């Protein structure tokens, strides 16, 4: 294809813009930061594949509808000035994948001279407002905000293509992250590379699009975090707060730095500015104003930097120097930074240990810490890795642990390693590369106690010898760590004898109380929840179905037993042939069984630690029948919080009695909820976490 004069002019202006920006970067940031940015731009990062991005067809315009609401929760304000092709793509994306949240679209035309004027009024559902004169981006956005009806304003550039689910993720930030005043999306280039993962502002007022040209799934950029600012190409802010702050500051008219200043104003008013990676938006950077800061609208970016630096001088004084290359360690420099290592990424819908770990990370974040997670298998485990990142946890994968710790070890105030076989492998590396960190060993449960009890039940001498070998290994790890976590008083008492010099704290199961769920009359059947890689669970279900369940069915012939848990072995699968037994295997959402089954069962004959299955049921207002072994160390009273039976007859009698007695059922349900709140909630563990994990004086906002 021949090169036209227009093509040549474009390439010339693009090249001239690169030279100008490069020179400006050298003066503002120094050679190292400039080189790093240049190298990132021309290095081929791993983009999102096209199959994971939505781009509308570039078909000729024909009237269509955007399914908006007359009672919007969110008002999407889109300022436009010519460039109708971009606006059309943006609106087509909203029409093709409309948000589930009720929304309205307000398009503010800032004096367009192209087909925008004729076409936009023909798109149903769009509130089209044409300004009398061209006033620039700030004036158009403020006009749109004044017309909005939704409780949340969402500013969206016309050269964007919002991806499915973007609005729900953006709005959820205000619910999931207390104190959020402004939420910004993850911006992508059309080729799937990252454009911005929240912005960084330096002490001289210059900015850095963090993660630019990198992979959106790079661990450095894929987690939710507080940021200095978020690009106004896709941000959300409560309408009342925007009005309180006076909207976008007109001192920056017609455009540039208004979004940066808004973020600083939000923070000055006591709110957080949060980057939300779950809200993905493609942005054709410069699609409207170009990219050359030496000419046209982009020239205001250079002028307004000085205006901003003067206006926000006090806040900028504590920012990073301009020549700094931002890293996670620097971005979280004012927070306690805690590394957590476990065998693999936790899967809280599979096992109670995972649920406890995820809730511990939630609690640490609530306490102001920044949490970093490294799985010992260094594998990305989906959807669980992404879910952790969206909770604000910096998750690493695909790295060499020794090399990674050599680079990152010095940043951590504390390191917690879970399970003795993981901790024993990592301790030498941690002692070498994280010498300043407090080392915490999380037993999850005392493995040697569980193995010893399993050997006693089976009468297996080989298992007994294996338990003693585990004891030696576990006690060796305890001796090398600054603190050890156990889940019950029983385990702490055992370590008082076996490791008397160790500092041992109880950090039990952690649950968020779900509430009472359905009443007695609306619940039916029995349920067991537990992963079957855990041998005590296999033994428990086999014992219950073979010994106790027939006695129950004699008196409750219609009752069914729901067996839920991953990795079912053949002997558990075979139980599906027993009348009344339903073997579900792994169930992604167990809430219907927690809220719909009348009784939960914990028929464990051996084990150690605190049983998450009991806490989980009680947190949903579901009473439990258990063995004495299952409730060990759980502060539960037989007949008041739980019913206990250790023989087949006693266990069956307890199930039948509770299944028929609504008054008893109601009492146990209420007391179970109270017990979880008192002993196993995040609030119950807060003081222990404060004692075990080091704190640091922190400002109101991490940045």
Secondary structure, DSSP 8 states (H G I E B T S, - for coil): ----HHHHHHHHHHHHHHHHHHHHHHHHHHHHHHHHHHHHHHS------GGG------------B----SS-SEEEEEEE-S-HHHHHHHHHHHHHT--SS-EEEEEEESS--STHHHHGGGSBTEEEEE-SS---HHHHHHHHHHH--SSEEEEE-TTEEE-TTHHHHHHHHHHHSTTEEEEEEEEE-TTSBEEESSEEE-TTS-EEETTTTSBTTSTTTSS-EE-SB--TTEEEEEHHHHHHTTSS-GGGTTSSSHHHHHHHHHHHTT-EEEEEEEEEEEE-TTTTT-S-TTSGGGHHHHHHHHHHHHHTHHHHTTS--TT----HHHHTTTS-EEEEEESS---TTT-HHHHHHHHHHHHHHHTT-EEEEEETT----TTHHHHHHHTT-EEE-SS-HHHHHHHHGGG-SEEEEESHHHHHHHHHHHHHH-TTSEEEEE-SS-HHHHHHHHHHHHT-HHHHHHHHHHHHHHHHHHHHSSEEEESSHHHHHHHHHHSTTS-EEE----B------S-GGG--SEEEE--TTSHHHHHHHHHIIIIIHHHHHHH-TT--EEEE-SS--HHHHGGGGSTTEEEEE--S--HHHHHH-SEEEE--SS--S--HHHHHHHHTT--EEE-TTTTTTS---BTTTBEE--SHHHHHHHHHHHHH-HHHHHHHHHHHHHHHHHHTBHHHHHHHHHHHS------SS--
